[in-house]
Amino acid sequence: MLPREVEIQLSSDSKTWETVHIQKIQVDPRDMSVRQFRVASQHSQPLKARYVRLKALNYGDLPAGHNGAGGKAWVFADEIVVE
């Protein structure tokens, strides 16, 4: 299941974080396909940071009709690109 929301935060010291992007995602609980999803933040000026943190709010309990109904949803990320 895709996460319900993704948040991108930046920091120069890993102690103080600034949220630069929040993206809500429409999740269809009947769609059990494996797929890619792009989260992108567009700014008029380049942002500078030493650290990038990505937070993903998972779907929660899997709904009836899903292969894992009643269990907790997982979020897997295998590639994060920062330009």
mmCIF file of the N, C-alpha and C atoms, coordinates in Angstrom:
data_MODEL
# 
_entry.id   MODEL 
# 
loop_
_atom_site.group_PDB 
_atom_site.id 
_atom_site.type_symbol 
_atom_site.label_atom_id 
_atom_site.label_alt_id 
_atom_site.label_comp_id 
_atom_site.label_asym_id 
_atom_site.label_entity_id 
_atom_site.label_seq_id 
_atom_site.pdbx_PDB_ins_code 
_atom_site.Cartn_x 
_atom_site.Cartn_y 
_atom_site.Cartn_z 
_atom_site.occupancy 
_atom_site.B_iso_or_equiv 
_atom_site.pdbx_formal_charge 
_atom_site.auth_seq_id 
_atom_site.auth_comp_id 
_atom_site.auth_asym_id 
_atom_site.auth_atom_id 
_atom_site.pdbx_PDB_model_num 
ATOM 1   N N  . MET A 1 1  ? 0.849   -1.185  0.000  1.00 0.00 ? 1  MET A N  1 
ATOM 2   C CA . MET A 1 1  ? 0.000   0.000   0.000  1.00 0.00 ? 1  MET A CA 1 
ATOM 3   C C  . MET A 1 1  ? 0.884   1.235   0.000  1.00 0.00 ? 1  MET A C  1 
ATOM 4   N N  . LEU A 1 2  ? 0.493   2.196   -0.807 1.00 0.00 ? 2  LEU A N  1 
ATOM 5   C CA . LEU A 1 2  ? 1.195   3.472   -0.780 1.00 0.00 ? 2  LEU A CA 1 
ATOM 6   C C  . LEU A 1 2  ? 0.934   4.169   0.557  1.00 0.00 ? 2  LEU A C  1 
ATOM 7   N N  . PRO A 1 3  ? 1.853   5.002   0.990  1.00 0.00 ? 3  PRO A N  1 
ATOM 8   C CA . PRO A 1 3  ? 1.596   5.766   2.210  1.00 0.00 ? 3  PRO A CA 1 
ATOM 9   C C  . PRO A 1 3  ? 0.474   6.771   1.972  1.00 0.00 ? 3  PRO A C  1 
ATOM 10  N N  . ARG A 1 4  ? -0.176  7.192   3.032  1.00 0.00 ? 4  ARG A N  1 
ATOM 11  C CA . ARG A 1 4  ? -1.239  8.206   2.921  1.00 0.00 ? 4  ARG A CA 1 
ATOM 12  C C  . ARG A 1 4  ? -0.658  9.598   2.682  1.00 0.00 ? 4  ARG A C  1 
ATOM 13  N N  . GLU A 1 5  ? 0.578   9.806   3.166  1.00 0.00 ? 5  GLU A N  1 
ATOM 14  C CA . GLU A 1 5  ? 1.191   11.127  3.081  1.00 0.00 ? 5  GLU A CA 1 
ATOM 15  C C  . GLU A 1 5  ? 2.702   10.974  3.159  1.00 0.00 ? 5  GLU A C  1 
ATOM 16  N N  . VAL A 1 6  ? 3.405   11.839  2.425  1.00 0.00 ? 6  VAL A N  1 
ATOM 17  C CA . VAL A 1 6  ? 4.862   11.876  2.471  1.00 0.00 ? 6  VAL A CA 1 
ATOM 18  C C  . VAL A 1 6  ? 5.289   13.307  2.782  1.00 0.00 ? 6  VAL A C  1 
ATOM 19  N N  . GLU A 1 7  ? 6.255   13.434  3.692  1.00 0.00 ? 7  GLU A N  1 
ATOM 20  C CA . GLU A 1 7  ? 6.760   14.743  4.100  1.00 0.00 ? 7  GLU A CA 1 
ATOM 21  C C  . GLU A 1 7  ? 8.267   14.776  3.872  1.00 0.00 ? 7  GLU A C  1 
ATOM 22  N N  . ILE A 1 8  ? 8.761   15.861  3.258  1.00 0.00 ? 8  ILE A N  1 
ATOM 23  C CA . ILE A 1 8  ? 10.193  16.051  3.040  1.00 0.00 ? 8  ILE A CA 1 
ATOM 24  C C  . ILE A 1 8  ? 10.664  17.157  3.971  1.00 0.00 ? 8  ILE A C  1 
ATOM 25  N N  . GLN A 1 9  ? 11.722  16.856  4.737  1.00 0.00 ? 9  GLN A N  1 
ATOM 26  C CA . GLN A 1 9  ? 12.299  17.826  5.657  1.00 0.00 ? 9  GLN A CA 1 
ATOM 27  C C  . GLN A 1 9  ? 13.781  17.991  5.364  1.00 0.00 ? 9  GLN A C  1 
ATOM 28  N N  . LEU A 1 10 ? 14.296  19.202  5.596  1.00 0.00 ? 10 LEU A N  1 
ATOM 29  C CA . LEU A 1 10 ? 15.710  19.500  5.382  1.00 0.00 ? 10 LEU A CA 1 
ATOM 30  C C  . LEU A 1 10 ? 16.314  20.040  6.668  1.00 0.00 ? 10 LEU A C  1 
ATOM 31  N N  . SER A 1 11 ? 17.630  19.815  6.827  1.00 0.00 ? 11 SER A N  1 
ATOM 32  C CA . SER A 1 11 ? 18.344  20.313  7.998  1.00 0.00 ? 11 SER A CA 1 
ATOM 33  C C  . SER A 1 11 ? 19.806  20.559  7.640  1.00 0.00 ? 11 SER A C  1 
ATOM 34  N N  . SER A 1 12 ? 20.413  21.518  8.311  1.00 0.00 ? 12 SER A N  1 
ATOM 35  C CA . SER A 1 12 ? 21.847  21.744  8.139  1.00 0.00 ? 12 SER A CA 1 
ATOM 36  C C  . SER A 1 12 ? 22.648  21.135  9.287  1.00 0.00 ? 12 SER A C  1 
ATOM 37  N N  . ASP A 1 13 ? 21.967  20.786  10.404 1.00 0.00 ? 13 ASP A N  1 
ATOM 38  C CA . ASP A 1 13 ? 22.670  20.279  11.578 1.00 0.00 ? 13 ASP A CA 1 
ATOM 39  C C  . ASP A 1 13 ? 22.106  18.957  12.130 1.00 0.00 ? 13 ASP A C  1 
ATOM 40  N N  . SER A 1 14 ? 21.105  18.417  11.554 1.00 0.00 ? 14 SER A N  1 
ATOM 41  C CA . SER A 1 14 ? 20.392  17.189  11.957 1.00 0.00 ? 14 SER A CA 1 
ATOM 42  C C  . SER A 1 14 ? 19.655  17.329  13.291 1.00 0.00 ? 14 SER A C  1 
ATOM 43  N N  . LYS A 1 15 ? 19.538  18.556  13.776 1.00 0.00 ? 15 LYS A N  1 
ATOM 44  C CA . LYS A 1 15 ? 18.786  18.803  15.012 1.00 0.00 ? 15 LYS A CA 1 
ATOM 45  C C  . LYS A 1 15 ? 17.539  19.640  14.749 1.00 0.00 ? 15 LYS A C  1 
ATOM 46  N N  . THR A 1 16 ? 17.686  20.624  13.891 1.00 0.00 ? 16 THR A N  1 
ATOM 47  C CA . THR A 1 16 ? 16.587  21.513  13.527 1.00 0.00 ? 16 THR A CA 1 
ATOM 48  C C  . THR A 1 16 ? 16.152  21.167  12.106 1.00 0.00 ? 16 THR A C  1 
ATOM 49  N N  . TRP A 1 17 ? 14.861  20.835  11.948 1.00 0.00 ? 17 TRP A N  1 
ATOM 50  C CA . TRP A 1 17 ? 14.347  20.391  10.656 1.00 0.00 ? 17 TRP A CA 1 
ATOM 51  C C  . TRP A 1 17 ? 13.286  21.361  10.150 1.00 0.00 ? 17 TRP A C  1 
ATOM 52  N N  . GLU A 1 18 ? 13.295  21.572  8.838  1.00 0.00 ? 18 GLU A N  1 
ATOM 53  C CA . GLU A 1 18 ? 12.292  22.419  8.185  1.00 0.00 ? 18 GLU A CA 1 
ATOM 54  C C  . GLU A 1 18 ? 11.521  21.571  7.175  1.00 0.00 ? 18 GLU A C  1 
ATOM 55  N N  . THR A 1 19 ? 10.216  21.553  7.296  1.00 0.00 ? 19 THR A N  1 
ATOM 56  C CA . THR A 1 19 ? 9.383   20.856  6.323  1.00 0.00 ? 19 THR A CA 1 
ATOM 57  C C  . THR A 1 19 ? 9.300   21.711  5.066  1.00 0.00 ? 19 THR A C  1 
ATOM 58  N N  . VAL A 1 20 ? 9.702   21.126  3.924  1.00 0.00 ? 20 VAL A N  1 
ATOM 59  C CA . VAL A 1 20 ? 9.679   21.871  2.668  1.00 0.00 ? 20 VAL A CA 1 
ATOM 60  C C  . VAL A 1 20 ? 8.614   21.353  1.713  1.00 0.00 ? 20 VAL A C  1 
ATOM 61  N N  . HIS A 1 21 ? 8.040   20.190  2.034  1.00 0.00 ? 21 HIS A N  1 
ATOM 62  C CA . HIS A 1 21 ? 7.021   19.637  1.140  1.00 0.00 ? 21 HIS A CA 1 
ATOM 63  C C  . HIS A 1 21 ? 6.211   18.574  1.877  1.00 0.00 ? 21 HIS A C  1 
ATOM 64  N N  . ILE A 1 22 ? 4.893   18.629  1.721  1.00 0.00 ? 22 ILE A N  1 
ATOM 65  C CA . ILE A 1 22 ? 3.992   17.569  2.192  1.00 0.00 ? 22 ILE A CA 1 
ATOM 66  C C  . ILE A 1 22 ? 3.106   17.194  1.020  1.00 0.00 ? 22 ILE A C  1 
ATOM 67  N N  . GLN A 1 23 ? 3.034   15.920  0.728  1.00 0.00 ? 23 GLN A N  1 
ATOM 68  C CA . GLN A 1 23 ? 2.209   15.450  -0.374 1.00 0.00 ? 23 GLN A CA 1 
ATOM 69  C C  . GLN A 1 23 ? 1.259   14.377  0.126  1.00 0.00 ? 23 GLN A C  1 
ATOM 70  N N  . LYS A 1 24 ? -0.028  14.647  0.033  1.00 0.00 ? 24 LYS A N  1 
ATOM 71  C CA . LYS A 1 24 ? -1.049  13.651  0.378  1.00 0.00 ? 24 LYS A CA 1 
ATOM 72  C C  . LYS A 1 24 ? -1.229  12.747  -0.840 1.00 0.00 ? 24 LYS A C  1 
ATOM 73  N N  . ILE A 1 25 ? -1.482  11.472  -0.584 1.00 0.00 ? 25 ILE A N  1 
ATOM 74  C CA . ILE A 1 25 ? -1.601  10.489  -1.658 1.00 0.00 ? 25 ILE A CA 1 
ATOM 75  C C  . ILE A 1 25 ? -2.950  9.798   -1.543 1.00 0.00 ? 25 ILE A C  1 
ATOM 76  N N  . GLN A 1 26 ? -3.683  9.772   -2.639 1.00 0.00 ? 26 GLN A N  1 
ATOM 77  C CA . GLN A 1 26 ? -4.948  9.038   -2.677 1.00 0.00 ? 26 GLN A CA 1 
ATOM 78  C C  . GLN A 1 26 ? -4.628  7.551   -2.734 1.00 0.00 ? 26 GLN A C  1 
ATOM 79  N N  . VAL A 1 27 ? -5.077  6.820   -1.740 1.00 0.00 ? 27 VAL A N  1 
ATOM 80  C CA . VAL A 1 27 ? -4.789  5.388   -1.646 1.00 0.00 ? 27 VAL A CA 1 
ATOM 81  C C  . VAL A 1 27 ? -6.059  4.599   -1.943 1.00 0.00 ? 27 VAL A C  1 
ATOM 82  N N  . ASP A 1 28 ? -5.987  3.712   -2.936 1.00 0.00 ? 28 ASP A N  1 
ATOM 83  C CA . ASP A 1 28 ? -7.108  2.827   -3.248 1.00 0.00 ? 28 ASP A CA 1 
ATOM 84  C C  . ASP A 1 28 ? -6.834  1.486   -2.589 1.00 0.00 ? 28 ASP A C  1 
ATOM 85  N N  . PRO A 1 29 ? -7.553  1.132   -1.533 1.00 0.00 ? 29 PRO A N  1 
ATOM 86  C CA . PRO A 1 29 ? -7.267  -0.107  -0.803 1.00 0.00 ? 29 PRO A CA 1 
ATOM 87  C C  . PRO A 1 29 ? -7.500  -1.374  -1.621 1.00 0.00 ? 29 PRO A C  1 
ATOM 88  N N  . ARG A 1 30 ? -8.189  -1.261  -2.754 1.00 0.00 ? 30 ARG A N  1 
ATOM 89  C CA . ARG A 1 30 ? -8.422  -2.436  -3.600 1.00 0.00 ? 30 ARG A CA 1 
ATOM 90  C C  . ARG A 1 30 ? -7.272  -2.691  -4.563 1.00 0.00 ? 30 ARG A C  1 
ATOM 91  N N  . ASP A 1 31 ? -6.395  -1.698  -4.749 1.00 0.00 ? 31 ASP A N  1 
ATOM 92  C CA . ASP A 1 31 ? -5.270  -1.824  -5.680 1.00 0.00 ? 31 ASP A CA 1 
ATOM 93  C C  . ASP A 1 31 ? -4.096  -2.480  -4.953 1.00 0.00 ? 31 ASP A C  1 
ATOM 94  N N  . MET A 1 32 ? -3.795  -3.721  -5.310 1.00 0.00 ? 32 MET A N  1 
ATOM 95  C CA . MET A 1 32 ? -2.719  -4.453  -4.646 1.00 0.00 ? 32 MET A CA 1 
ATOM 96  C C  . MET A 1 32 ? -1.491  -4.583  -5.533 1.00 0.00 ? 32 MET A C  1 
ATOM 97  N N  . SER A 1 33 ? -1.395  -3.761  -6.581 1.00 0.00 ? 33 SER A N  1 
ATOM 98  C CA . SER A 1 33 ? -0.249  -3.847  -7.475 1.00 0.00 ? 33 SER A CA 1 
ATOM 99  C C  . SER A 1 33 ? 0.988   -3.211  -6.846 1.00 0.00 ? 33 SER A C  1 
ATOM 100 N N  . VAL A 1 34 ? 2.137   -3.704  -7.265 1.00 0.00 ? 34 VAL A N  1 
ATOM 101 C CA . VAL A 1 34 ? 3.408   -3.124  -6.849 1.00 0.00 ? 34 VAL A CA 1 
ATOM 102 C C  . VAL A 1 34 ? 3.745   -2.052  -7.873 1.00 0.00 ? 34 VAL A C  1 
ATOM 103 N N  . ARG A 1 35 ? 4.062   -0.855  -7.396 1.00 0.00 ? 35 ARG A N  1 
ATOM 104 C CA . ARG A 1 35 ? 4.312   0.220   -8.350 1.00 0.00 ? 35 ARG A CA 1 
ATOM 105 C C  . ARG A 1 35 ? 5.231   1.274   -7.775 1.00 0.00 ? 35 ARG A C  1 
ATOM 106 N N  . GLN A 1 36 ? 5.659   2.144   -8.653 1.00 0.00 ? 36 GLN A N  1 
ATOM 107 C CA . GLN A 1 36 ? 6.492   3.272   -8.262 1.00 0.00 ? 36 GLN A CA 1 
ATOM 108 C C  . GLN A 1 36 ? 5.615   4.490   -8.063 1.00 0.00 ? 36 GLN A C  1 
ATOM 109 N N  . PHE A 1 37 ? 6.036   5.350   -7.169 1.00 0.00 ? 37 PHE A N  1 
ATOM 110 C CA . PHE A 1 37 ? 5.320   6.594   -6.959 1.00 0.00 ? 37 PHE A CA 1 
ATOM 111 C C  . PHE A 1 37 ? 6.352   7.689   -6.756 1.00 0.00 ? 37 PHE A C  1 
ATOM 112 N N  . ARG A 1 38 ? 6.193   8.783   -7.468 1.00 0.00 ? 38 ARG A N  1 
ATOM 113 C CA . ARG A 1 38 ? 7.163   9.873   -7.399 1.00 0.00 ? 38 ARG A CA 1 
ATOM 114 C C  . ARG A 1 38 ? 6.635   10.981  -6.505 1.00 0.00 ? 38 ARG A C  1 
ATOM 115 N N  . VAL A 1 39 ? 7.469   11.372  -5.555 1.00 0.00 ? 39 VAL A N  1 
ATOM 116 C CA . VAL A 1 39 ? 7.195   12.520  -4.700 1.00 0.00 ? 39 VAL A CA 1 
ATOM 117 C C  . VAL A 1 39 ? 8.224   13.563  -5.082 1.00 0.00 ? 39 VAL A C  1 
ATOM 118 N N  . ALA A 1 40 ? 7.769   14.711  -5.510 1.00 0.00 ? 40 ALA A N  1 
ATOM 119 C CA . ALA A 1 40 ? 8.702   15.737  -5.963 1.00 0.00 ? 40 ALA A CA 1 
ATOM 120 C C  . ALA A 1 40 ? 8.318   17.082  -5.378 1.00 0.00 ? 40 ALA A C  1 
ATOM 121 N N  . SER A 1 41 ? 9.327   17.815  -4.994 1.00 0.00 ? 41 SER A N  1 
ATOM 122 C CA . SER A 1 41 ? 9.129   19.148  -4.448 1.00 0.00 ? 41 SER A CA 1 
ATOM 123 C C  . SER A 1 41 ? 9.755   20.147  -5.414 1.00 0.00 ? 41 SER A C  1 
ATOM 124 N N  . GLN A 1 42 ? 8.980   21.083  -5.882 1.00 0.00 ? 42 GLN A N  1 
ATOM 125 C CA . GLN A 1 42 ? 9.453   22.090  -6.834 1.00 0.00 ? 42 GLN A CA 1 
ATOM 126 C C  . GLN A 1 42 ? 9.554   23.433  -6.131 1.00 0.00 ? 42 GLN A C  1 
ATOM 127 N N  . HIS A 1 43 ? 10.710  24.072  -6.210 1.00 0.00 ? 43 HIS A N  1 
ATOM 128 C CA . HIS A 1 43 ? 10.908  25.391  -5.605 1.00 0.00 ? 43 HIS A CA 1 
ATOM 129 C C  . HIS A 1 43 ? 11.534  26.324  -6.629 1.00 0.00 ? 43 HIS A C  1 
ATOM 130 N N  . SER A 1 44 ? 11.217  27.615  -6.527 1.00 0.00 ? 44 SER A N  1 
ATOM 131 C CA . SER A 1 44 ? 11.749  28.588  -7.486 1.00 0.00 ? 44 SER A CA 1 
ATOM 132 C C  . SER A 1 44 ? 13.259  28.778  -7.311 1.00 0.00 ? 44 SER A C  1 
ATOM 133 N N  . GLN A 1 45 ? 13.754  28.598  -6.093 1.00 0.00 ? 45 GLN A N  1 
ATOM 134 C CA . GLN A 1 45 ? 15.193  28.705  -5.810 1.00 0.00 ? 45 GLN A CA 1 
ATOM 135 C C  . GLN A 1 45 ? 15.685  27.358  -5.270 1.00 0.00 ? 45 GLN A C  1 
ATOM 136 N N  . PRO A 1 46 ? 16.925  26.986  -5.592 1.00 0.00 ? 46 PRO A N  1 
ATOM 137 C CA . PRO A 1 46 ? 17.462  25.737  -5.027 1.00 0.00 ? 46 PRO A CA 1 
ATOM 138 C C  . PRO A 1 46 ? 17.518  25.819  -3.502 1.00 0.00 ? 46 PRO A C  1 
ATOM 139 N N  . LEU A 1 47 ? 17.258  24.708  -2.850 1.00 0.00 ? 47 LEU A N  1 
ATOM 140 C CA . LEU A 1 47 ? 17.326  24.637  -1.390 1.00 0.00 ? 47 LEU A CA 1 
ATOM 141 C C  . LEU A 1 47 ? 18.648  23.984  -1.001 1.00 0.00 ? 47 LEU A C  1 
ATOM 142 N N  . LYS A 1 48 ? 19.262  24.483  0.064  1.00 0.00 ? 48 LYS A N  1 
ATOM 143 C CA . LYS A 1 48 ? 20.524  23.915  0.525  1.00 0.00 ? 48 LYS A CA 1 
ATOM 144 C C  . LYS A 1 48 ? 20.307  23.239  1.872  1.00 0.00 ? 48 LYS A C  1 
ATOM 145 N N  . ALA A 1 49 ? 20.882  22.055  2.001  1.00 0.00 ? 49 ALA A N  1 
ATOM 146 C CA . ALA A 1 49 ? 20.788  21.311  3.254  1.00 0.00 ? 49 ALA A CA 1 
ATOM 147 C C  . ALA A 1 49 ? 21.870  20.245  3.263  1.00 0.00 ? 49 ALA A C  1 
ATOM 148 N N  . ARG A 1 50 ? 22.254  19.865  4.442  1.00 0.00 ? 50 ARG A N  1 
ATOM 149 C CA . ARG A 1 50 ? 23.210  18.764  4.583  1.00 0.00 ? 50 ARG A CA 1 
ATOM 150 C C  . ARG A 1 50 ? 22.478  17.437  4.756  1.00 0.00 ? 50 ARG A C  1 
ATOM 151 N N  . TYR A 1 51 ? 21.295  17.486  5.367  1.00 0.00 ? 51 TYR A N  1 
ATOM 152 C CA . TYR A 1 51 ? 20.519  16.280  5.652  1.00 0.00 ? 51 TYR A CA 1 
ATOM 153 C C  . TYR A 1 51 ? 19.122  16.389  5.045  1.00 0.00 ? 51 TYR A C  1 
ATOM 154 N N  . VAL A 1 52 ? 18.628  15.259  4.586  1.00 0.00 ? 52 VAL A N  1 
ATOM 155 C CA . VAL A 1 52 ? 17.268  15.171  4.046  1.00 0.00 ? 52 VAL A CA 1 
ATOM 156 C C  . VAL A 1 52 ? 16.564  14.050  4.801  1.00 0.00 ? 52 VAL A C  1 
ATOM 157 N N  . ARG A 1 53 ? 15.357  14.347  5.272  1.00 0.00 ? 53 ARG A N  1 
ATOM 158 C CA . ARG A 1 53 ? 14.562  13.327  5.965  1.00 0.00 ? 53 ARG A CA 1 
ATOM 159 C C  . ARG A 1 53 ? 13.236  13.183  5.223  1.00 0.00 ? 53 ARG A C  1 
ATOM 160 N N  . LEU A 1 54 ? 12.872  11.956  4.983  1.00 0.00 ? 54 LEU A N  1 
ATOM 161 C CA . LEU A 1 54 ? 11.620  11.636  4.307  1.00 0.00 ? 54 LEU A CA 1 
ATOM 162 C C  . LEU A 1 54 ? 10.758  10.863  5.285  1.00 0.00 ? 54 LEU A C  1 
ATOM 163 N N  . LYS A 1 55 ? 9.569   11.380  5.557  1.00 0.00 ? 55 LYS A N  1 
ATOM 164 C CA . LYS A 1 55 ? 8.633   10.697  6.464  1.00 0.00 ? 55 LYS A CA 1 
ATOM 165 C C  . LYS A 1 55 ? 7.446   10.216  5.644  1.00 0.00 ? 55 LYS A C  1 
ATOM 166 N N  . ALA A 1 56 ? 7.063   8.969   5.840  1.00 0.00 ? 56 ALA A N  1 
ATOM 167 C CA . ALA A 1 56 ? 5.923   8.397   5.128  1.00 0.00 ? 56 ALA A CA 1 
ATOM 168 C C  . ALA A 1 56 ? 4.909   7.892   6.153  1.00 0.00 ? 56 ALA A C  1 
ATOM 169 N N  . LEU A 1 57 ? 3.692   8.390   6.076  1.00 0.00 ? 57 LEU A N  1 
ATOM 170 C CA . LEU A 1 57 ? 2.605   7.959   6.959  1.00 0.00 ? 57 LEU A CA 1 
ATOM 171 C C  . LEU A 1 57 ? 1.940   6.745   6.311  1.00 0.00 ? 57 LEU A C  1 
ATOM 172 N N  . ASN A 1 58 ? 2.094   5.576   6.924  1.00 0.00 ? 58 ASN A N  1 
ATOM 173 C CA . ASN A 1 58 ? 1.569   4.382   6.269  1.00 0.00 ? 58 ASN A CA 1 
ATOM 174 C C  . ASN A 1 58 ? 0.041   4.336   6.296  1.00 0.00 ? 58 ASN A C  1 
ATOM 175 N N  . TYR A 1 59 ? -0.514  3.404   5.561  1.00 0.00 ? 59 TYR A N  1 
ATOM 176 C CA . TYR A 1 59 ? -1.966  3.295   5.384  1.00 0.00 ? 59 TYR A CA 1 
ATOM 177 C C  . TYR A 1 59 ? -2.675  2.950   6.679  1.00 0.00 ? 59 TYR A C  1 
ATOM 178 N N  . GLY A 1 60 ? -2.036  2.173   7.538  1.00 0.00 ? 60 GLY A N  1 
ATOM 179 C CA . GLY A 1 60 ? -2.682  1.723   8.784  1.00 0.00 ? 60 GLY A CA 1 
ATOM 180 C C  . GLY A 1 60 ? -3.105  0.274   8.659  1.00 0.00 ? 60 GLY A C  1 
ATOM 181 N N  . ASP A 1 61 ? -4.256  -0.088  9.218  1.00 0.00 ? 61 ASP A N  1 
ATOM 182 C CA . ASP A 1 61 ? -4.759  -1.459  9.125  1.00 0.00 ? 61 ASP A CA 1 
ATOM 183 C C  . ASP A 1 61 ? -5.267  -1.729  7.713  1.00 0.00 ? 61 ASP A C  1 
ATOM 184 N N  . LEU A 1 62 ? -4.910  -2.890  7.185  1.00 0.00 ? 62 LEU A N  1 
ATOM 185 C CA . LEU A 1 62 ? -5.334  -3.256  5.833  1.00 0.00 ? 62 LEU A CA 1 
ATOM 186 C C  . LEU A 1 62 ? -6.825  -3.607  5.834  1.00 0.00 ? 62 LEU A C  1 
ATOM 187 N N  . PRO A 1 63 ? -7.563  -3.123  4.828  1.00 0.00 ? 63 PRO A N  1 
ATOM 188 C CA . PRO A 1 63 ? -9.012  -3.303  4.797  1.00 0.00 ? 63 PRO A CA 1 
ATOM 189 C C  . PRO A 1 63 ? -9.442  -4.705  4.355  1.00 0.00 ? 63 PRO A C  1 
ATOM 190 N N  . ALA A 1 64 ? -10.698 -5.023  4.622  1.00 0.00 ? 64 ALA A N  1 
ATOM 191 C CA . ALA A 1 64 ? -11.287 -6.285  4.160  1.00 0.00 ? 64 ALA A CA 1 
ATOM 192 C C  . ALA A 1 64 ? -11.152 -6.364  2.645  1.00 0.00 ? 64 ALA A C  1 
ATOM 193 N N  . GLY A 1 65 ? -10.881 -7.554  2.140  1.00 0.00 ? 65 GLY A N  1 
ATOM 194 C CA . GLY A 1 65 ? -10.706 -7.740  0.705  1.00 0.00 ? 65 GLY A CA 1 
ATOM 195 C C  . GLY A 1 65 ? -9.241  -7.685  0.291  1.00 0.00 ? 65 GLY A C  1 
ATOM 196 N N  . HIS A 1 66 ? -8.385  -7.168  1.132  1.00 0.00 ? 66 HIS A N  1 
ATOM 197 C CA . HIS A 1 66 ? -6.954  -7.129  0.855  1.00 0.00 ? 66 HIS A CA 1 
ATOM 198 C C  . HIS A 1 66 ? -6.348  -8.459  1.308  1.00 0.00 ? 66 HIS A C  1 
ATOM 199 N N  . ASN A 1 67 ? -5.285  -8.900  0.632  1.00 0.00 ? 67 ASN A N  1 
ATOM 200 C CA . ASN A 1 67 ? -4.650  -10.178 0.994  1.00 0.00 ? 67 ASN A CA 1 
ATOM 201 C C  . ASN A 1 67 ? -4.236  -10.246 2.464  1.00 0.00 ? 67 ASN A C  1 
ATOM 202 N N  . GLY A 1 68 ? -3.852  -9.130  3.031  1.00 0.00 ? 68 GLY A N  1 
ATOM 203 C CA . GLY A 1 68 ? -3.414  -9.107  4.426  1.00 0.00 ? 68 GLY A CA 1 
ATOM 204 C C  . GLY A 1 68 ? -4.422  -8.442  5.345  1.00 0.00 ? 68 GLY A C  1 
ATOM 205 N N  . ALA A 1 69 ? -5.712  -8.528  5.016  1.00 0.00 ? 69 ALA A N  1 
ATOM 206 C CA . ALA A 1 69 ? -6.774  -7.833  5.758  1.00 0.00 ? 69 ALA A CA 1 
ATOM 207 C C  . ALA A 1 69 ? -6.627  -7.987  7.268  1.00 0.00 ? 69 ALA A C  1 
ATOM 208 N N  . GLY A 1 70 ? -6.759  -6.858  7.962  1.00 0.00 ? 70 GLY A N  1 
ATOM 209 C CA . GLY A 1 70 ? -6.664  -6.851  9.415  1.00 0.00 ? 70 GLY A CA 1 
ATOM 210 C C  . GLY A 1 70 ? -5.256  -6.622  9.931  1.00 0.00 ? 70 GLY A C  1 
ATOM 211 N N  . GLY A 1 71 ? -4.251  -6.861  9.084  1.00 0.00 ? 71 GLY A N  1 
ATOM 212 C CA . GLY A 1 71 ? -2.857  -6.637  9.478  1.00 0.00 ? 71 GLY A CA 1 
ATOM 213 C C  . GLY A 1 71 ? -2.446  -5.193  9.225  1.00 0.00 ? 71 GLY A C  1 
ATOM 214 N N  . LYS A 1 72 ? -1.257  -4.856  9.639  1.00 0.00 ? 72 LYS A N  1 
ATOM 215 C CA . LYS A 1 72 ? -0.724  -3.507  9.449  1.00 0.00 ? 72 LYS A CA 1 
ATOM 216 C C  . LYS A 1 72 ? -0.091  -3.381  8.059  1.00 0.00 ? 72 LYS A C  1 
ATOM 217 N N  . ALA A 1 73 ? -0.259  -2.232  7.439  1.00 0.00 ? 73 ALA A N  1 
ATOM 218 C CA . ALA A 1 73 ? 0.356   -1.954  6.149  1.00 0.00 ? 73 ALA A CA 1 
ATOM 219 C C  . ALA A 1 73 ? 1.843   -1.655  6.344  1.00 0.00 ? 73 ALA A C  1 
ATOM 220 N N  . TRP A 1 74 ? 2.646   -1.962  5.345  1.00 0.00 ? 74 TRP A N  1 
ATOM 221 C CA . TRP A 1 74 ? 4.070   -1.681  5.348  1.00 0.00 ? 74 TRP A CA 1 
ATOM 222 C C  . TRP A 1 74 ? 4.364   -0.676  4.249  1.00 0.00 ? 74 TRP A C  1 
ATOM 223 N N  . VAL A 1 75 ? 5.412   0.093   4.425  1.00 0.00 ? 75 VAL A N  1 
ATOM 224 C CA . VAL A 1 75 ? 5.896   0.990   3.376  1.00 0.00 ? 75 VAL A CA 1 
ATOM 225 C C  . VAL A 1 75 ? 7.326   0.573   3.058  1.00 0.00 ? 75 VAL A C  1 
ATOM 226 N N  . PHE A 1 76 ? 7.600   0.301   1.786  1.00 0.00 ? 76 PHE A N  1 
ATOM 227 C CA . PHE A 1 76 ? 8.940   -0.065  1.346  1.00 0.00 ? 76 PHE A CA 1 
ATOM 228 C C  . PHE A 1 76 ? 9.439   1.013   0.388  1.00 0.00 ? 76 PHE A C  1 
ATOM 229 N N  . ALA A 1 77 ? 10.666  1.446   0.575  1.00 0.00 ? 77 ALA A N  1 
ATOM 230 C CA . ALA A 1 77 ? 11.296  2.400   -0.339 1.00 0.00 ? 77 ALA A CA 1 
ATOM 231 C C  . ALA A 1 77 ? 12.656  1.837   -0.705 1.00 0.00 ? 77 ALA A C  1 
ATOM 232 N N  . ASP A 1 78 ? 12.900  1.648   -1.987 1.00 0.00 ? 78 ASP A N  1 
ATOM 233 C CA . ASP A 1 78 ? 14.181  1.071   -2.375 1.00 0.00 ? 78 ASP A CA 1 
ATOM 234 C C  . ASP A 1 78 ? 15.066  2.059   -3.124 1.00 0.00 ? 78 ASP A C  1 
ATOM 235 N N  . GLU A 1 79 ? 14.548  3.239   -3.429 1.00 0.00 ? 79 GLU A N  1 
ATOM 236 C CA . GLU A 1 79 ? 15.380  4.205   -4.141 1.00 0.00 ? 79 GLU A CA 1 
ATOM 237 C C  . GLU A 1 79 ? 14.869  5.610   -3.849 1.00 0.00 ? 79 GLU A C  1 
ATOM 238 N N  . ILE A 1 80 ? 15.750  6.433   -3.330 1.00 0.00 ? 80 ILE A N  1 
ATOM 239 C CA . ILE A 1 80 ? 15.432  7.837   -3.072 1.00 0.00 ? 80 ILE A CA 1 
ATOM 240 C C  . ILE A 1 80 ? 16.507  8.662   -3.770 1.00 0.00 ? 80 ILE A C  1 
ATOM 241 N N  . VAL A 1 81 ? 16.099  9.562   -4.627 1.00 0.00 ? 81 VAL A N  1 
ATOM 242 C CA . VAL A 1 81 ? 17.014  10.393  -5.390 1.00 0.00 ? 81 VAL A CA 1 
ATOM 243 C C  . VAL A 1 81 ? 16.880  11.839  -4.932 1.00 0.00 ? 81 VAL A C  1 
ATOM 244 N N  . VAL A 1 82 ? 17.997  12.446  -4.577 1.00 0.00 ? 82 VAL A N  1 
ATOM 245 C CA . VAL A 1 82 ? 18.029  13.850  -4.188 1.00 0.00 ? 82 VAL A CA 1 
ATOM 246 C C  . VAL A 1 82 ? 18.921  14.561  -5.176 1.00 0.00 ? 82 VAL A C  1 
ATOM 247 N N  . GLU A 1 83 ? 18.384  15.578  -5.833 1.00 0.00 ? 83 GLU A N  1 
ATOM 248 C CA . GLU A 1 83 ? 19.173  16.328  -6.826 1.00 0.00 ? 83 GLU A CA 1 
ATOM 249 C C  . GLU A 1 83 ? 19.428  17.726  -6.324 1.00 0.00 ? 83 GLU A C  1 
# 
